[in-house]
Amino acid sequence: MKIAILASEGAPYAKSGGLGDVMEALPAALSRIEGNEVVLILPYYKKIKENPKYEVEQVAEFQVGLGWRTQYCGVMKLTNRADDVTVYFLDNDYYFGARPGAIYGDDDDNERYAYFSKACLDTMAVVGFIPDVIQCNDWQTALVPTYLKAVYRGMFPNTKVMYTIHNIEYQGWSNANFFDDVLRLPWDCRNTLDMNGSVNVMKGAIESCDLVTTVSETYARELMYPYYAHGLDGIIAGASWKLTGIVNGIDYNTFNPETDPALPAHYNADTIDEGKAMCKAELQKELGLPVNPDVPLLVMVTRLAGHKGLDLLCYIARRLLNEEDIQMAILGTGEAQYESFFRGLEAEFPEKVAAKITFNLGLAARIYAGGDIYLMPSKSEPCGLSQMNAMHYGTVPVVHATGGLKDTVPGVDDKGENGLGYSFQSYNGDDFHNAIKRALKLYNEDKEAWRALQVRDMTTDFSWNVPAGRYMELFKQMIGE
């Protein structure tokens, strides 16, 4: 099967969050399936263009029409990728190649990604790759199904489009003039893109594509409710017949306690006792906490943002620290109020709390390996990767039962059996507190059951093999196989 995957970011080339991780792992997993030919198309950002690790050759160039203007596009093919994925970077200095700093956040982001969406279709036509299925992601490529249906159908007569929502909060809103000034679409597309008198490209994608997916089964159901859908609940409900959820996987080449170069000791489910104990002791030293194998270490690696449930942790932190013999480690950066809170908590409880307000991938891996209990009380979480990373390293999660957290962390019973972690249903601090207390009770009172739970977490398959297989099932349904 010929599969084209279009995205605004993809690790290791350019990454700002979970989408970048998915775009590193999903194309690779699909390419390992016999008979697949996979192409990944990304913008040629300055950070990619100036990185000597990525060897490219130009294979095409053309002009992209946007409203009254035309813009250059150079197609750069990556020549030193190790697997079978073909990567094309789309080169345009005005939109991507000459802009330093973050991937997103420019005033003309909507125009930049309208250009990218249209240029992706032009690229596939020019290089002669006519896919069976296009899989496009989030608002940045949301115009692809609309353009294909309205303008490019003659070039791609049988191509089907899957549109995947990773984060519905960002929808690609523009004022009504954007339709005429930039998009250069037929007039009858206006209703598809119009929402409350403005242009909403995500709405257009949902209505124009052949299949809508999102990154967990529970999140797919949640999106039909106003609380989660950020205004698109009616649109999602109207498209419910073509909506499904596929939980993401994690990259075992990157997140693997047997091989992770950031760890002081390697281990698996059979050697967890020695390996994880060494990782915990070394982590306690690194964080400046007393080295004590018996004190449960509660950890969190996260963006310090409100929707990650940090208000709940702030509400219960002092109560927990005063009531329980525990240690706590937080790694991340974000909103000033949370950075300040955790710095203050560390100053108040220097023997119990380590707050690392920084971005450090190596330390993140060591926290996954050295922690005992992983905290993830997110208010909403489309899929989440951290809870799966933690479990694969043998660190038991405590999560709010929402989105992908509900799907990947079924709750255990009082004996620590019949599940993978601890969860709480309603979003409030007391329920979060009680879930942590239940985890601590098992940790402190039944080491054998706790170890069995850790082993169960480590041996559950969170790799991309399972979701890649599910994507293939849907691709085959889309093209009628």
C-alpha positions in Angstrom: 0.0 0.0 0.0 1.2 3.5 -0.8 0.9 5.7 2.3 1.7 9.5 2.5 2.0 11.0 6.0 1.9 14.8 6.2 2.7 16.7 9.4 4.1 20.0 10.6 6.7 18.3 12.8 8.5 15.0 13.2 11.3 13.8 15.4 14.3 13.7 15.2 14.1 16.6 12.6 11.8 19.0 14.3 9.7 18.4 17.4 7.7 20.5 19.8 5.6 17.9 21.5 3.8 14.5 21.2 3.0 15.0 17.5 6.7 15.0 16.8 7.1 11.7 18.7 4.2 10.1 16.7 5.7 11.2 13.4 9.0 9.6 14.3 7.5 6.3 15.2 4.3 5.7 13.1 5.9 6.1 9.6 8.7 3.7 10.7 6.3 1.1 12.1 4.1 1.3 8.9 7.2 0.9 6.7 8.1 -2.3 8.4 4.8 -3.9 7.3 5.4 -5.9 4.1 4.1 -4.3 0.9 3.9 -0.8 2.3 5.6 2.2 0.6 5.6 5.1 3.1 6.4 8.8 2.4 6.7 11.4 5.1 6.5 15.1 4.2 7.6 17.9 6.6 8.5 21.6 6.3 12.2 22.4 5.8 12.6 24.4 8.9 15.8 26.4 9.6 16.9 23.9 12.3 16.7 21.1 9.8 18.2 23.0 6.9 21.3 24.0 9.0 21.8 20.5 10.6 24.7 18.7 8.8 23.4 15.3 10.0 20.6 15.5 7.4 21.9 14.9 3.9 19.4 16.0 1.2 19.1 16.3 -2.6 16.7 18.6 -4.4 14.4 16.5 -6.6 11.8 19.1 -7.7 10.8 22.7 -7.6 7.6 24.5 -8.5 5.3 27.5 -7.6 2.4 27.2 -5.1 -0.6 29.6 -5.7 -2.1 31.2 -2.6 -4.8 33.7 -3.4 -3.2 36.5 -5.4 0.4 35.4 -4.7 2.7 32.5 -5.7 5.4 31.1 -3.6 8.4 28.9 -4.4 8.6 25.3 -3.2 11.8 23.2 -3.4 11.4 19.5 -2.7 14.4 18.1 -0.8 14.7 14.4 -0.4 16.5 13.0 2.7 19.2 10.6 1.5 20.6 9.2 4.7 17.6 7.8 6.5 18.3 4.3 7.9 14.8 2.7 7.4 12.5 2.4 4.4 10.6 5.7 5.0 11.1 8.3 2.2 11.3 11.8 3.7 10.7 14.9 1.7 11.3 18.4 3.2 9.5 21.3 1.6 11.8 24.3 1.2 10.6 27.9 1.3 12.7 30.4 3.2 9.9 32.9 3.5 7.7 30.5 5.5 10.1 28.1 7.1 13.8 28.2 6.2 14.8 31.6 7.5 12.8 31.8 10.7 14.7 31.1 13.9 13.3 29.9 17.1 10.2 27.8 17.8 8.3 25.9 15.0 5.0 27.7 15.7 4.0 31.1 17.1 4.4 33.5 14.1 1.6 35.8 13.2 1.2 34.2 9.8 1.1 30.6 10.9 -2.3 30.1 9.2 -0.8 31.2 5.9 2.4 29.2 6.4 0.5 25.9 6.9 -2.1 26.6 4.2 0.9 26.9 1.9 2.4 23.6 3.3 -0.9 21.7 2.9 -1.2 22.7 -0.8 2.5 22.2 -1.4 2.2 18.6 -0.1 -0.3 17.7 -2.7 1.7 19.4 -5.4 4.8 17.5 -4.3 3.2 14.1 -4.5 1.9 14.9 -8.0 5.3 16.2 -9.2 7.4 13.3 -7.8 4.8 10.8 -9.1 3.8 9.4 -5.7 0.0 8.8 -5.9 -0.9 7.3 -2.6 -3.7 5.0 -1.7 -4.1 6.8 1.6 -3.0 10.2 2.9 -2.8 10.5 6.7 -2.7 14.1 7.8 -2.4 15.5 11.3 -3.9 18.4 13.4 -4.8 21.9 12.1 -1.5 22.5 10.3 -2.4 19.9 7.6 -6.2 20.2 7.9 -6.6 21.9 4.5 -5.3 18.8 2.7 -8.6 17.0 2.5 -10.4 20.1 1.5 -7.9 20.9 -1.2 -7.8 17.4 -2.5 -11.6 17.1 -2.7 -12.1 20.6 -4.3 -9.0 21.1 -6.5 -6.7 18.0 -6.8 -9.2 15.1 -7.3 -8.1 14.8 -10.9 -4.5 14.2 -9.8 -5.5 11.8 -7.0 -8.7 10.1 -8.3 -8.8 7.2 -5.9 -6.8 8.6 -2.9 -8.5 8.5 0.5 -7.7 10.8 3.3 -7.5 10.1 7.1 -7.5 13.1 9.3 -6.0 12.6 12.8 -6.7 15.0 15.7 -4.0 15.0 18.3 -5.1 18.2 20.0 -8.5 19.7 19.3 -7.7 22.9 21.2 -5.8 24.3 18.2 -8.1 24.4 15.2 -6.6 26.9 12.7 -9.0 29.8 13.1 -8.8 32.8 10.7 -11.0 35.7 9.8 -13.4 35.4 6.9 -11.1 37.3 4.5 -8.6 34.4 4.7 -10.8 32.4 2.4 -10.4 34.8 -0.5 -7.0 36.3 0.3 -5.1 33.1 0.8 -6.9 29.8 0.1 -7.8 30.1 -3.6 -10.6 27.6 -3.2 -13.9 27.3 -5.1 -16.7 29.3 -3.6 -18.7 26.2 -2.7 -16.0 25.3 -0.1 -16.8 28.4 1.9 -19.6 26.6 3.9 -17.3 23.7 4.6 -14.7 26.0 6.2 -17.1 28.6 7.7 -17.8 28.5 11.5 -19.4 31.4 13.2 -18.5 33.7 10.4 -14.8 32.8 10.5 -12.6 30.1 8.8 -11.9 27.0 10.8 -9.7 24.6 8.9 -10.1 21.7 11.4 -13.9 21.9 10.8 -13.2 21.7 7.1 -11.0 18.6 7.5 -13.6 16.8 9.6 -16.2 17.4 7.0 -14.0 16.7 3.9 -12.0 13.7 4.9 -12.9 10.0 4.5 -12.1 9.0 8.1 -11.5 11.0 11.3 -9.2 9.4 13.9 -7.9 10.6 17.2 -5.3 9.2 19.6 -7.4 7.1 22.0 -10.8 5.4 22.0 -12.0 7.3 25.1 -10.9 10.7 23.7 -12.9 9.9 20.5 -16.0 9.6 22.6 -15.1 12.6 24.8 -14.8 14.9 21.7 -18.6 14.7 21.3 -19.0 16.7 24.5 -18.5 20.5 24.9 -16.2 20.1 27.8 -13.5 18.5 25.6 -14.3 19.6 22.1 -13.6 23.4 22.3 -16.6 24.3 20.2 -16.5 21.4 17.7 -18.7 19.0 19.6 -21.6 19.4 17.1 -19.3 19.0 14.1 -17.7 15.9 15.7 -21.1 14.4 16.6 -22.2 14.9 13.0 -19.2 13.0 11.8 -19.4 10.3 14.4 -20.0 7.6 11.8 -16.5 8.1 10.5 -14.7 8.7 13.9 -12.6 6.2 15.7 -9.7 6.3 18.2 -6.3 4.6 18.0 -4.1 4.7 21.1 -0.5 5.8 20.3 2.5 3.6 21.1 5.9 4.5 22.4 9.2 4.0 20.6 11.0 1.1 22.2 14.2 2.1 20.4 14.2 5.3 22.5 12.4 4.3 25.7 13.9 1.0 26.7 15.3 0.3 30.2 17.5 -2.5 28.7 19.4 -0.1 26.4 18.7 3.5 27.4 22.1 5.2 27.4 20.9 7.8 30.0 20.5 5.2 32.7 23.2 4.2 35.3 22.0 0.6 35.1 20.0 -1.5 32.6 17.3 -3.9 33.5 14.2 -5.7 32.3 11.2 -7.4 33.9 13.5 -10.3 35.1 16.2 -8.1 36.6 14.0 -5.2 37.9 15.0 -5.7 41.5 18.7 -4.9 41.1 18.5 -2.6 38.1 15.8 -0.4 39.3 17.2 -0.2 42.8 20.5 1.1 41.4 18.6 3.6 39.1 16.6 4.9 42.1 19.7 5.3 44.3 21.6 7.2 41.6 18.6 9.4 40.9 18.2 10.3 44.6 21.9 11.3 44.6 21.5 13.3 41.4 18.4 15.1 42.8 20.0 15.8 46.2 17.6 13.7 48.1 18.5 11.2 50.8 19.4 7.8 49.4 16.8 5.5 50.9 15.5 2.4 48.9 12.4 2.0 51.1 11.0 5.6 50.8 8.6 5.7 47.8 9.7 8.2 45.2 6.8 10.0 43.5 7.7 11.5 40.1 6.3 13.6 37.3 7.8 14.7 34.0 5.6 17.3 32.4 4.9 20.6 30.9 4.0 22.8 33.8 0.5 23.8 32.4 -2.9 23.8 34.1 -4.5 21.1 32.0 -1.8 18.7 33.2 -3.6 18.6 36.5 -1.0 20.6 38.4 -3.7 22.5 40.3 -4.7 19.2 41.9 -1.1 18.4 42.9 -0.6 21.9 44.3 -3.8 21.4 46.4 -2.6 18.1 48.0 1.2 18.3 47.9 1.7 19.7 51.4 -0.9 17.3 52.9 0.9 14.4 51.3 4.4 15.5 52.4 3.3 16.1 56.0 1.3 12.8 56.2 3.5 10.4 54.4 7.1 9.3 54.4 7.7 10.0 50.7 9.9 11.8 48.3 8.7 13.8 45.3 10.5 14.8 42.1 9.1 17.2 39.4 10.8 17.9 36.0 9.5 20.4 33.6 9.1 24.0 32.6 6.0 26.1 31.9 3.6 28.5 33.6 5.3 30.8 36.1 2.8 30.0 38.9 3.7 26.3 38.8 7.4 26.9 38.5 7.2 29.2 41.5 5.1 26.7 43.5 7.4 23.8 43.0 10.5 25.8 43.7 8.9 26.9 46.9 7.9 23.4 47.8 11.5 22.3 47.4 12.7 25.1 49.7 10.0 24.1 52.3 10.8 20.3 52.1 14.4 20.1 51.0 14.8 16.5 52.3 11.6 15.4 50.4 11.2 17.4 47.2 13.3 18.0 44.2 12.0 20.5 41.6 14.0 20.6 38.4 12.6 23.5 36.4 14.4 22.6 33.1 14.2 20.6 30.0 16.5 17.5 30.2 15.8 14.4 28.2 18.4 12.3 30.0 17.1 13.3 33.4 13.6 12.5 32.2 14.7 8.9 31.4 16.4 8.5 34.7 13.2 9.7 36.5 11.1 7.2 34.6 13.6 4.5 35.7 14.3 5.6 39.2 10.8 6.6 40.3 8.3 4.3 42.1 5.0 6.1 41.4 4.3 8.2 38.4 1.8 11.1 38.8 -0.4 12.1 35.8 -3.6 13.8 36.9 -4.3 15.6 33.6 -7.6 17.4 33.3 -7.8 16.0 29.7 -5.3 13.9 27.8 -6.0 12.8 24.2 -3.5 10.0 24.5 -0.5 10.7 26.7 2.9 9.0 26.3 4.5 9.6 29.7 2.3 7.1 31.5 3.3 4.4 29.0 7.0 5.4 29.3 6.8 5.1 33.0 5.1 1.7 32.9 7.7 0.4 30.5 10.4 1.4 33.0 8.5 -0.3 35.9 7.1 2.9 37.5 3.5 2.5 38.5 1.2 5.3 37.3 -1.6 7.2 39.2 -3.8 8.9 36.6 -7.0 10.7 36.1 -9.3 8.4 34.1 -9.7 10.5 31.0 -8.8 10.1 27.3 -5.8 7.8 26.7 -5.0 7.6 30.4 -8.2 5.7 30.9 -7.5 3.4 27.9 -3.8 2.6 28.8 -4.0 2.4 32.7 -6.9 0.2 33.7 -7.2 0.5 37.5 -6.1 -2.2 39.8 -8.1 -3.6 42.7 -7.1 -3.4 46.4 -4.7 -6.3 45.9 -2.9 -4.5 43.1 -4.3 -7.0 40.6 -6.5 -6.9 37.4 -5.0 -3.6 36.1 -1.9 -1.6 35.4 -2.1 1.3 37.8 -4.3 3.6 40.0 -6.9 5.9 38.6 -9.5 8.4 39.9 -12.7 9.3 38.1 -13.7 12.8 39.1 -11.3 15.7 38.6 -10.7 16.8 42.2 -7.8 16.9 44.5 -9.3 14.6 47.2 -9.9 11.8 44.8 -6.3 12.2 43.4 -5.1 12.1 47.0 -7.0 8.9 47.7 -5.6 7.2 44.6 -2.0 8.0 45.7 -2.8 6.7 49.2 -4.0 3.5 47.7 -0.8 3.1 45.7 1.3 3.9 48.8 -0.5 1.3 50.8 0.3 -1.4 48.4 3.9 -0.2 48.1 4.5 -0.1 51.8 2.5 -3.2 52.9 2.8 -5.8 50.1 6.2 -5.7 48.2 5.4 -9.0 46.4 2.2 -7.6 44.9 3.9 -4.3 44.1 6.7 -6.1 42.2 4.1 -8.2 40.3 2.3 -5.0 39.3 5.6 -3.5 38.1 6.4 -6.6 36.0 2.9 -6.5 34.5 3.5 -2.9 33.5 6.9 -3.7 32.0 5.6 -6.7 30.0 2.5 -5.0 28.5 3.0 -4.2 24.9 3.0 -0.4 24.4 5.1 -0.6 21.2 3.9 0.9 17.9 3.3 -2.6 16.5 -0.3 -2.7 17.9 -1.4 0.8 16.7 0.3 0.4 13.3 -1.7 -2.7 12.8 -4.9 -0.8 13.7 -4.0 2.0 11.2 -3.5 -0.7 8.5 -6.9 -2.2 9.3 -8.5 1.2 8.8 -6.5 2.0 5.7 -7.7 -1.2 4.1 -11.3 -0.4 5.0 -10.9 3.0 3.4 -9.7 1.7 0.1 -12.1 -1.2 0.1 -9.7 -4.1 0.7 
